[in-house]
Amino acid sequence: MATNNDVTPWKPFESDCCGSGCNPCILDIYQQELELSKKKNENISSSHLNPDTYTQFKLVQITQHVKDVSIYRFELNENEKLGHKVGQHVIIKQNHPTMPGSSITRQYSILSSPNDIGYFELLIKLYENGVMSSVIRNWKPGDLILMRGPFGIIHSEALSRYSSLLIICQGTGLVPFISLLQHLLNNEDSEQMIHLIFCVKSCDQILLSQNLYDFCNYWNFKLTIYISSPVSSNFRLFGPNKTFINKKLDTTALKNEIEKKRKYILCGSKEFMSCMQNYLVEFNVDKSDILRL
Ligand SMILES: Cc1cc2nc3c(=O)[nH]c(=O)nc-3n(C[C@H](O)[C@H](O)[C@H](O)COP(=O)(O)OP(=O)(O)OC[C@H]3O[C@@H](n4cnc5c(N)ncnc54)[C@H](O)[C@@H]3O)c2cc1C
């Protein structure tokens, strides 16, 4: 029987690359996958997450979070941490669901904190016509899933040089910020102001609301949720430092957010990030002050 490691990687289109210098870019991932597939079974390691070889992790729990979104918990050895840093992601490899002999890979941010021991978690949204989504839909506790990583470094020390951060994210683009925000807000010596703008289509797509509400208890954190489709008139966000706005995030709102010594961090679909980056550049924000995850 073919394992995920006996198959040829499915080649992405050049146009799948977002052109924003991601590390690794999906075209680099394809080249790495080609190399790995040549080595066949030599490259499945048995326990630790590694960027160059795949490791099998046991899926132990699937918890539905909101519609089409679940949290997937994977087992680590007792007393073991995954070994990632805040905001990093893994690459998951699976057999292509309809092309026998081909494999597919997708990137997923690590939801759990680098301090969590004995497990790690991913939050994954399943799309109706998504290729990897159709595979993940059949995952069940006990399955062994191939991953490599961690990838994508956020230099949190460099971020701390800015007097404020504006994080603008969309949908599952929120995930990498959960561990980053825990890290930044737990620094009691920091006086950095952080504003998180979270864009969703509908109120039932607000992810990780309990984490977001907890962050709002910090004096230096502010949350604004933009919900693009109509919400019922009695919809409210309760507690300090949070607002919801029932429309799409637009240039007028962004213009009011432009400040000196501010770092702008974007995460979402490539169209979303390009659109937000163009708005910011229009308002004379220096490209070096914009970070796209
Ligand atoms: C660095 C990085 C981190 C990521 N982290 C996460 C994460 O933590 N959780 C998570 O769920 N995903 C995350 N993603 C996205 C993930 O890698 C896949 O792109 C996603 O799961 C869809 O894969 P798929 O094969 O199911 O869909 P594909 O087959 O690639 O796409 C098929 C169709 O699905 C729909 N679709 C796919 N993606 C989107 C989207 N973003 N918005 C709207 N429609 C879409 C579209 O209709 C698209 O045509 C991340 C991506 C990157 C680059």
The ligand as an ORCA input file, in Angstrom:
! r2SCAN-3c Opt
* xyz 0 1
  C       1.549     30.098      6.072
  C       0.104     29.581      5.977
  C      -0.574     29.239      7.127
  C      -1.890     28.755      7.043
  N      -2.547     28.441      8.197
  C      -3.809     27.975      8.150
  C      -4.504     27.633      9.345
  O      -3.972     27.784     10.463
  N      -5.759     27.132      9.245
  C      -6.379     26.960      8.018
  O      -7.522     26.496      7.977
  N      -5.739     27.279      6.873
  C      -4.484     27.764      6.904
  N      -3.821     28.070      5.733
  C      -4.491     27.773      4.442
  C      -4.230     26.286      4.063
  O      -2.861     26.090      3.799
  C      -5.023     25.851      2.806
  O      -4.812     26.787      1.792
  C      -6.507     25.699      3.063
  O      -6.716     24.704      4.046
  C      -7.262     25.291      1.804
  O      -6.682     24.142      1.281
  P      -7.559     23.142      0.399
  O      -6.615     22.208     -0.263
  O      -8.660     22.550      1.191
  O      -8.214     24.127     -0.683
  P      -7.669     24.324     -2.196
  O      -7.910     23.086     -2.986
  O      -6.275     24.858     -2.161
  O      -8.639     25.482     -2.686
  C      -9.882     25.099     -3.306
  C     -10.955     26.123     -3.040
  O     -11.209     26.224     -1.624
  C     -11.590     27.557     -1.321
  N     -10.574     28.179     -0.457
  C      -9.346     27.701     -0.160
  N      -8.694     28.524      0.681
  C      -9.534     29.564      0.899
  C      -9.444     30.752      1.682
  N      -8.368     31.044      2.424
  N     -10.517     31.579      1.700
  C     -11.618     31.311      0.966
  N     -11.762     30.203      0.212
  C     -10.738     29.347      0.173
  C     -11.644     28.312     -2.625
  O     -12.941     28.182     -3.163
  C     -10.642     27.555     -3.473
  O     -10.848     27.739     -4.831
  C      -2.522     28.599      5.783
  C      -1.832     28.952      4.614
  C      -0.541     29.450      4.707
  C       0.182     29.840      3.431
*
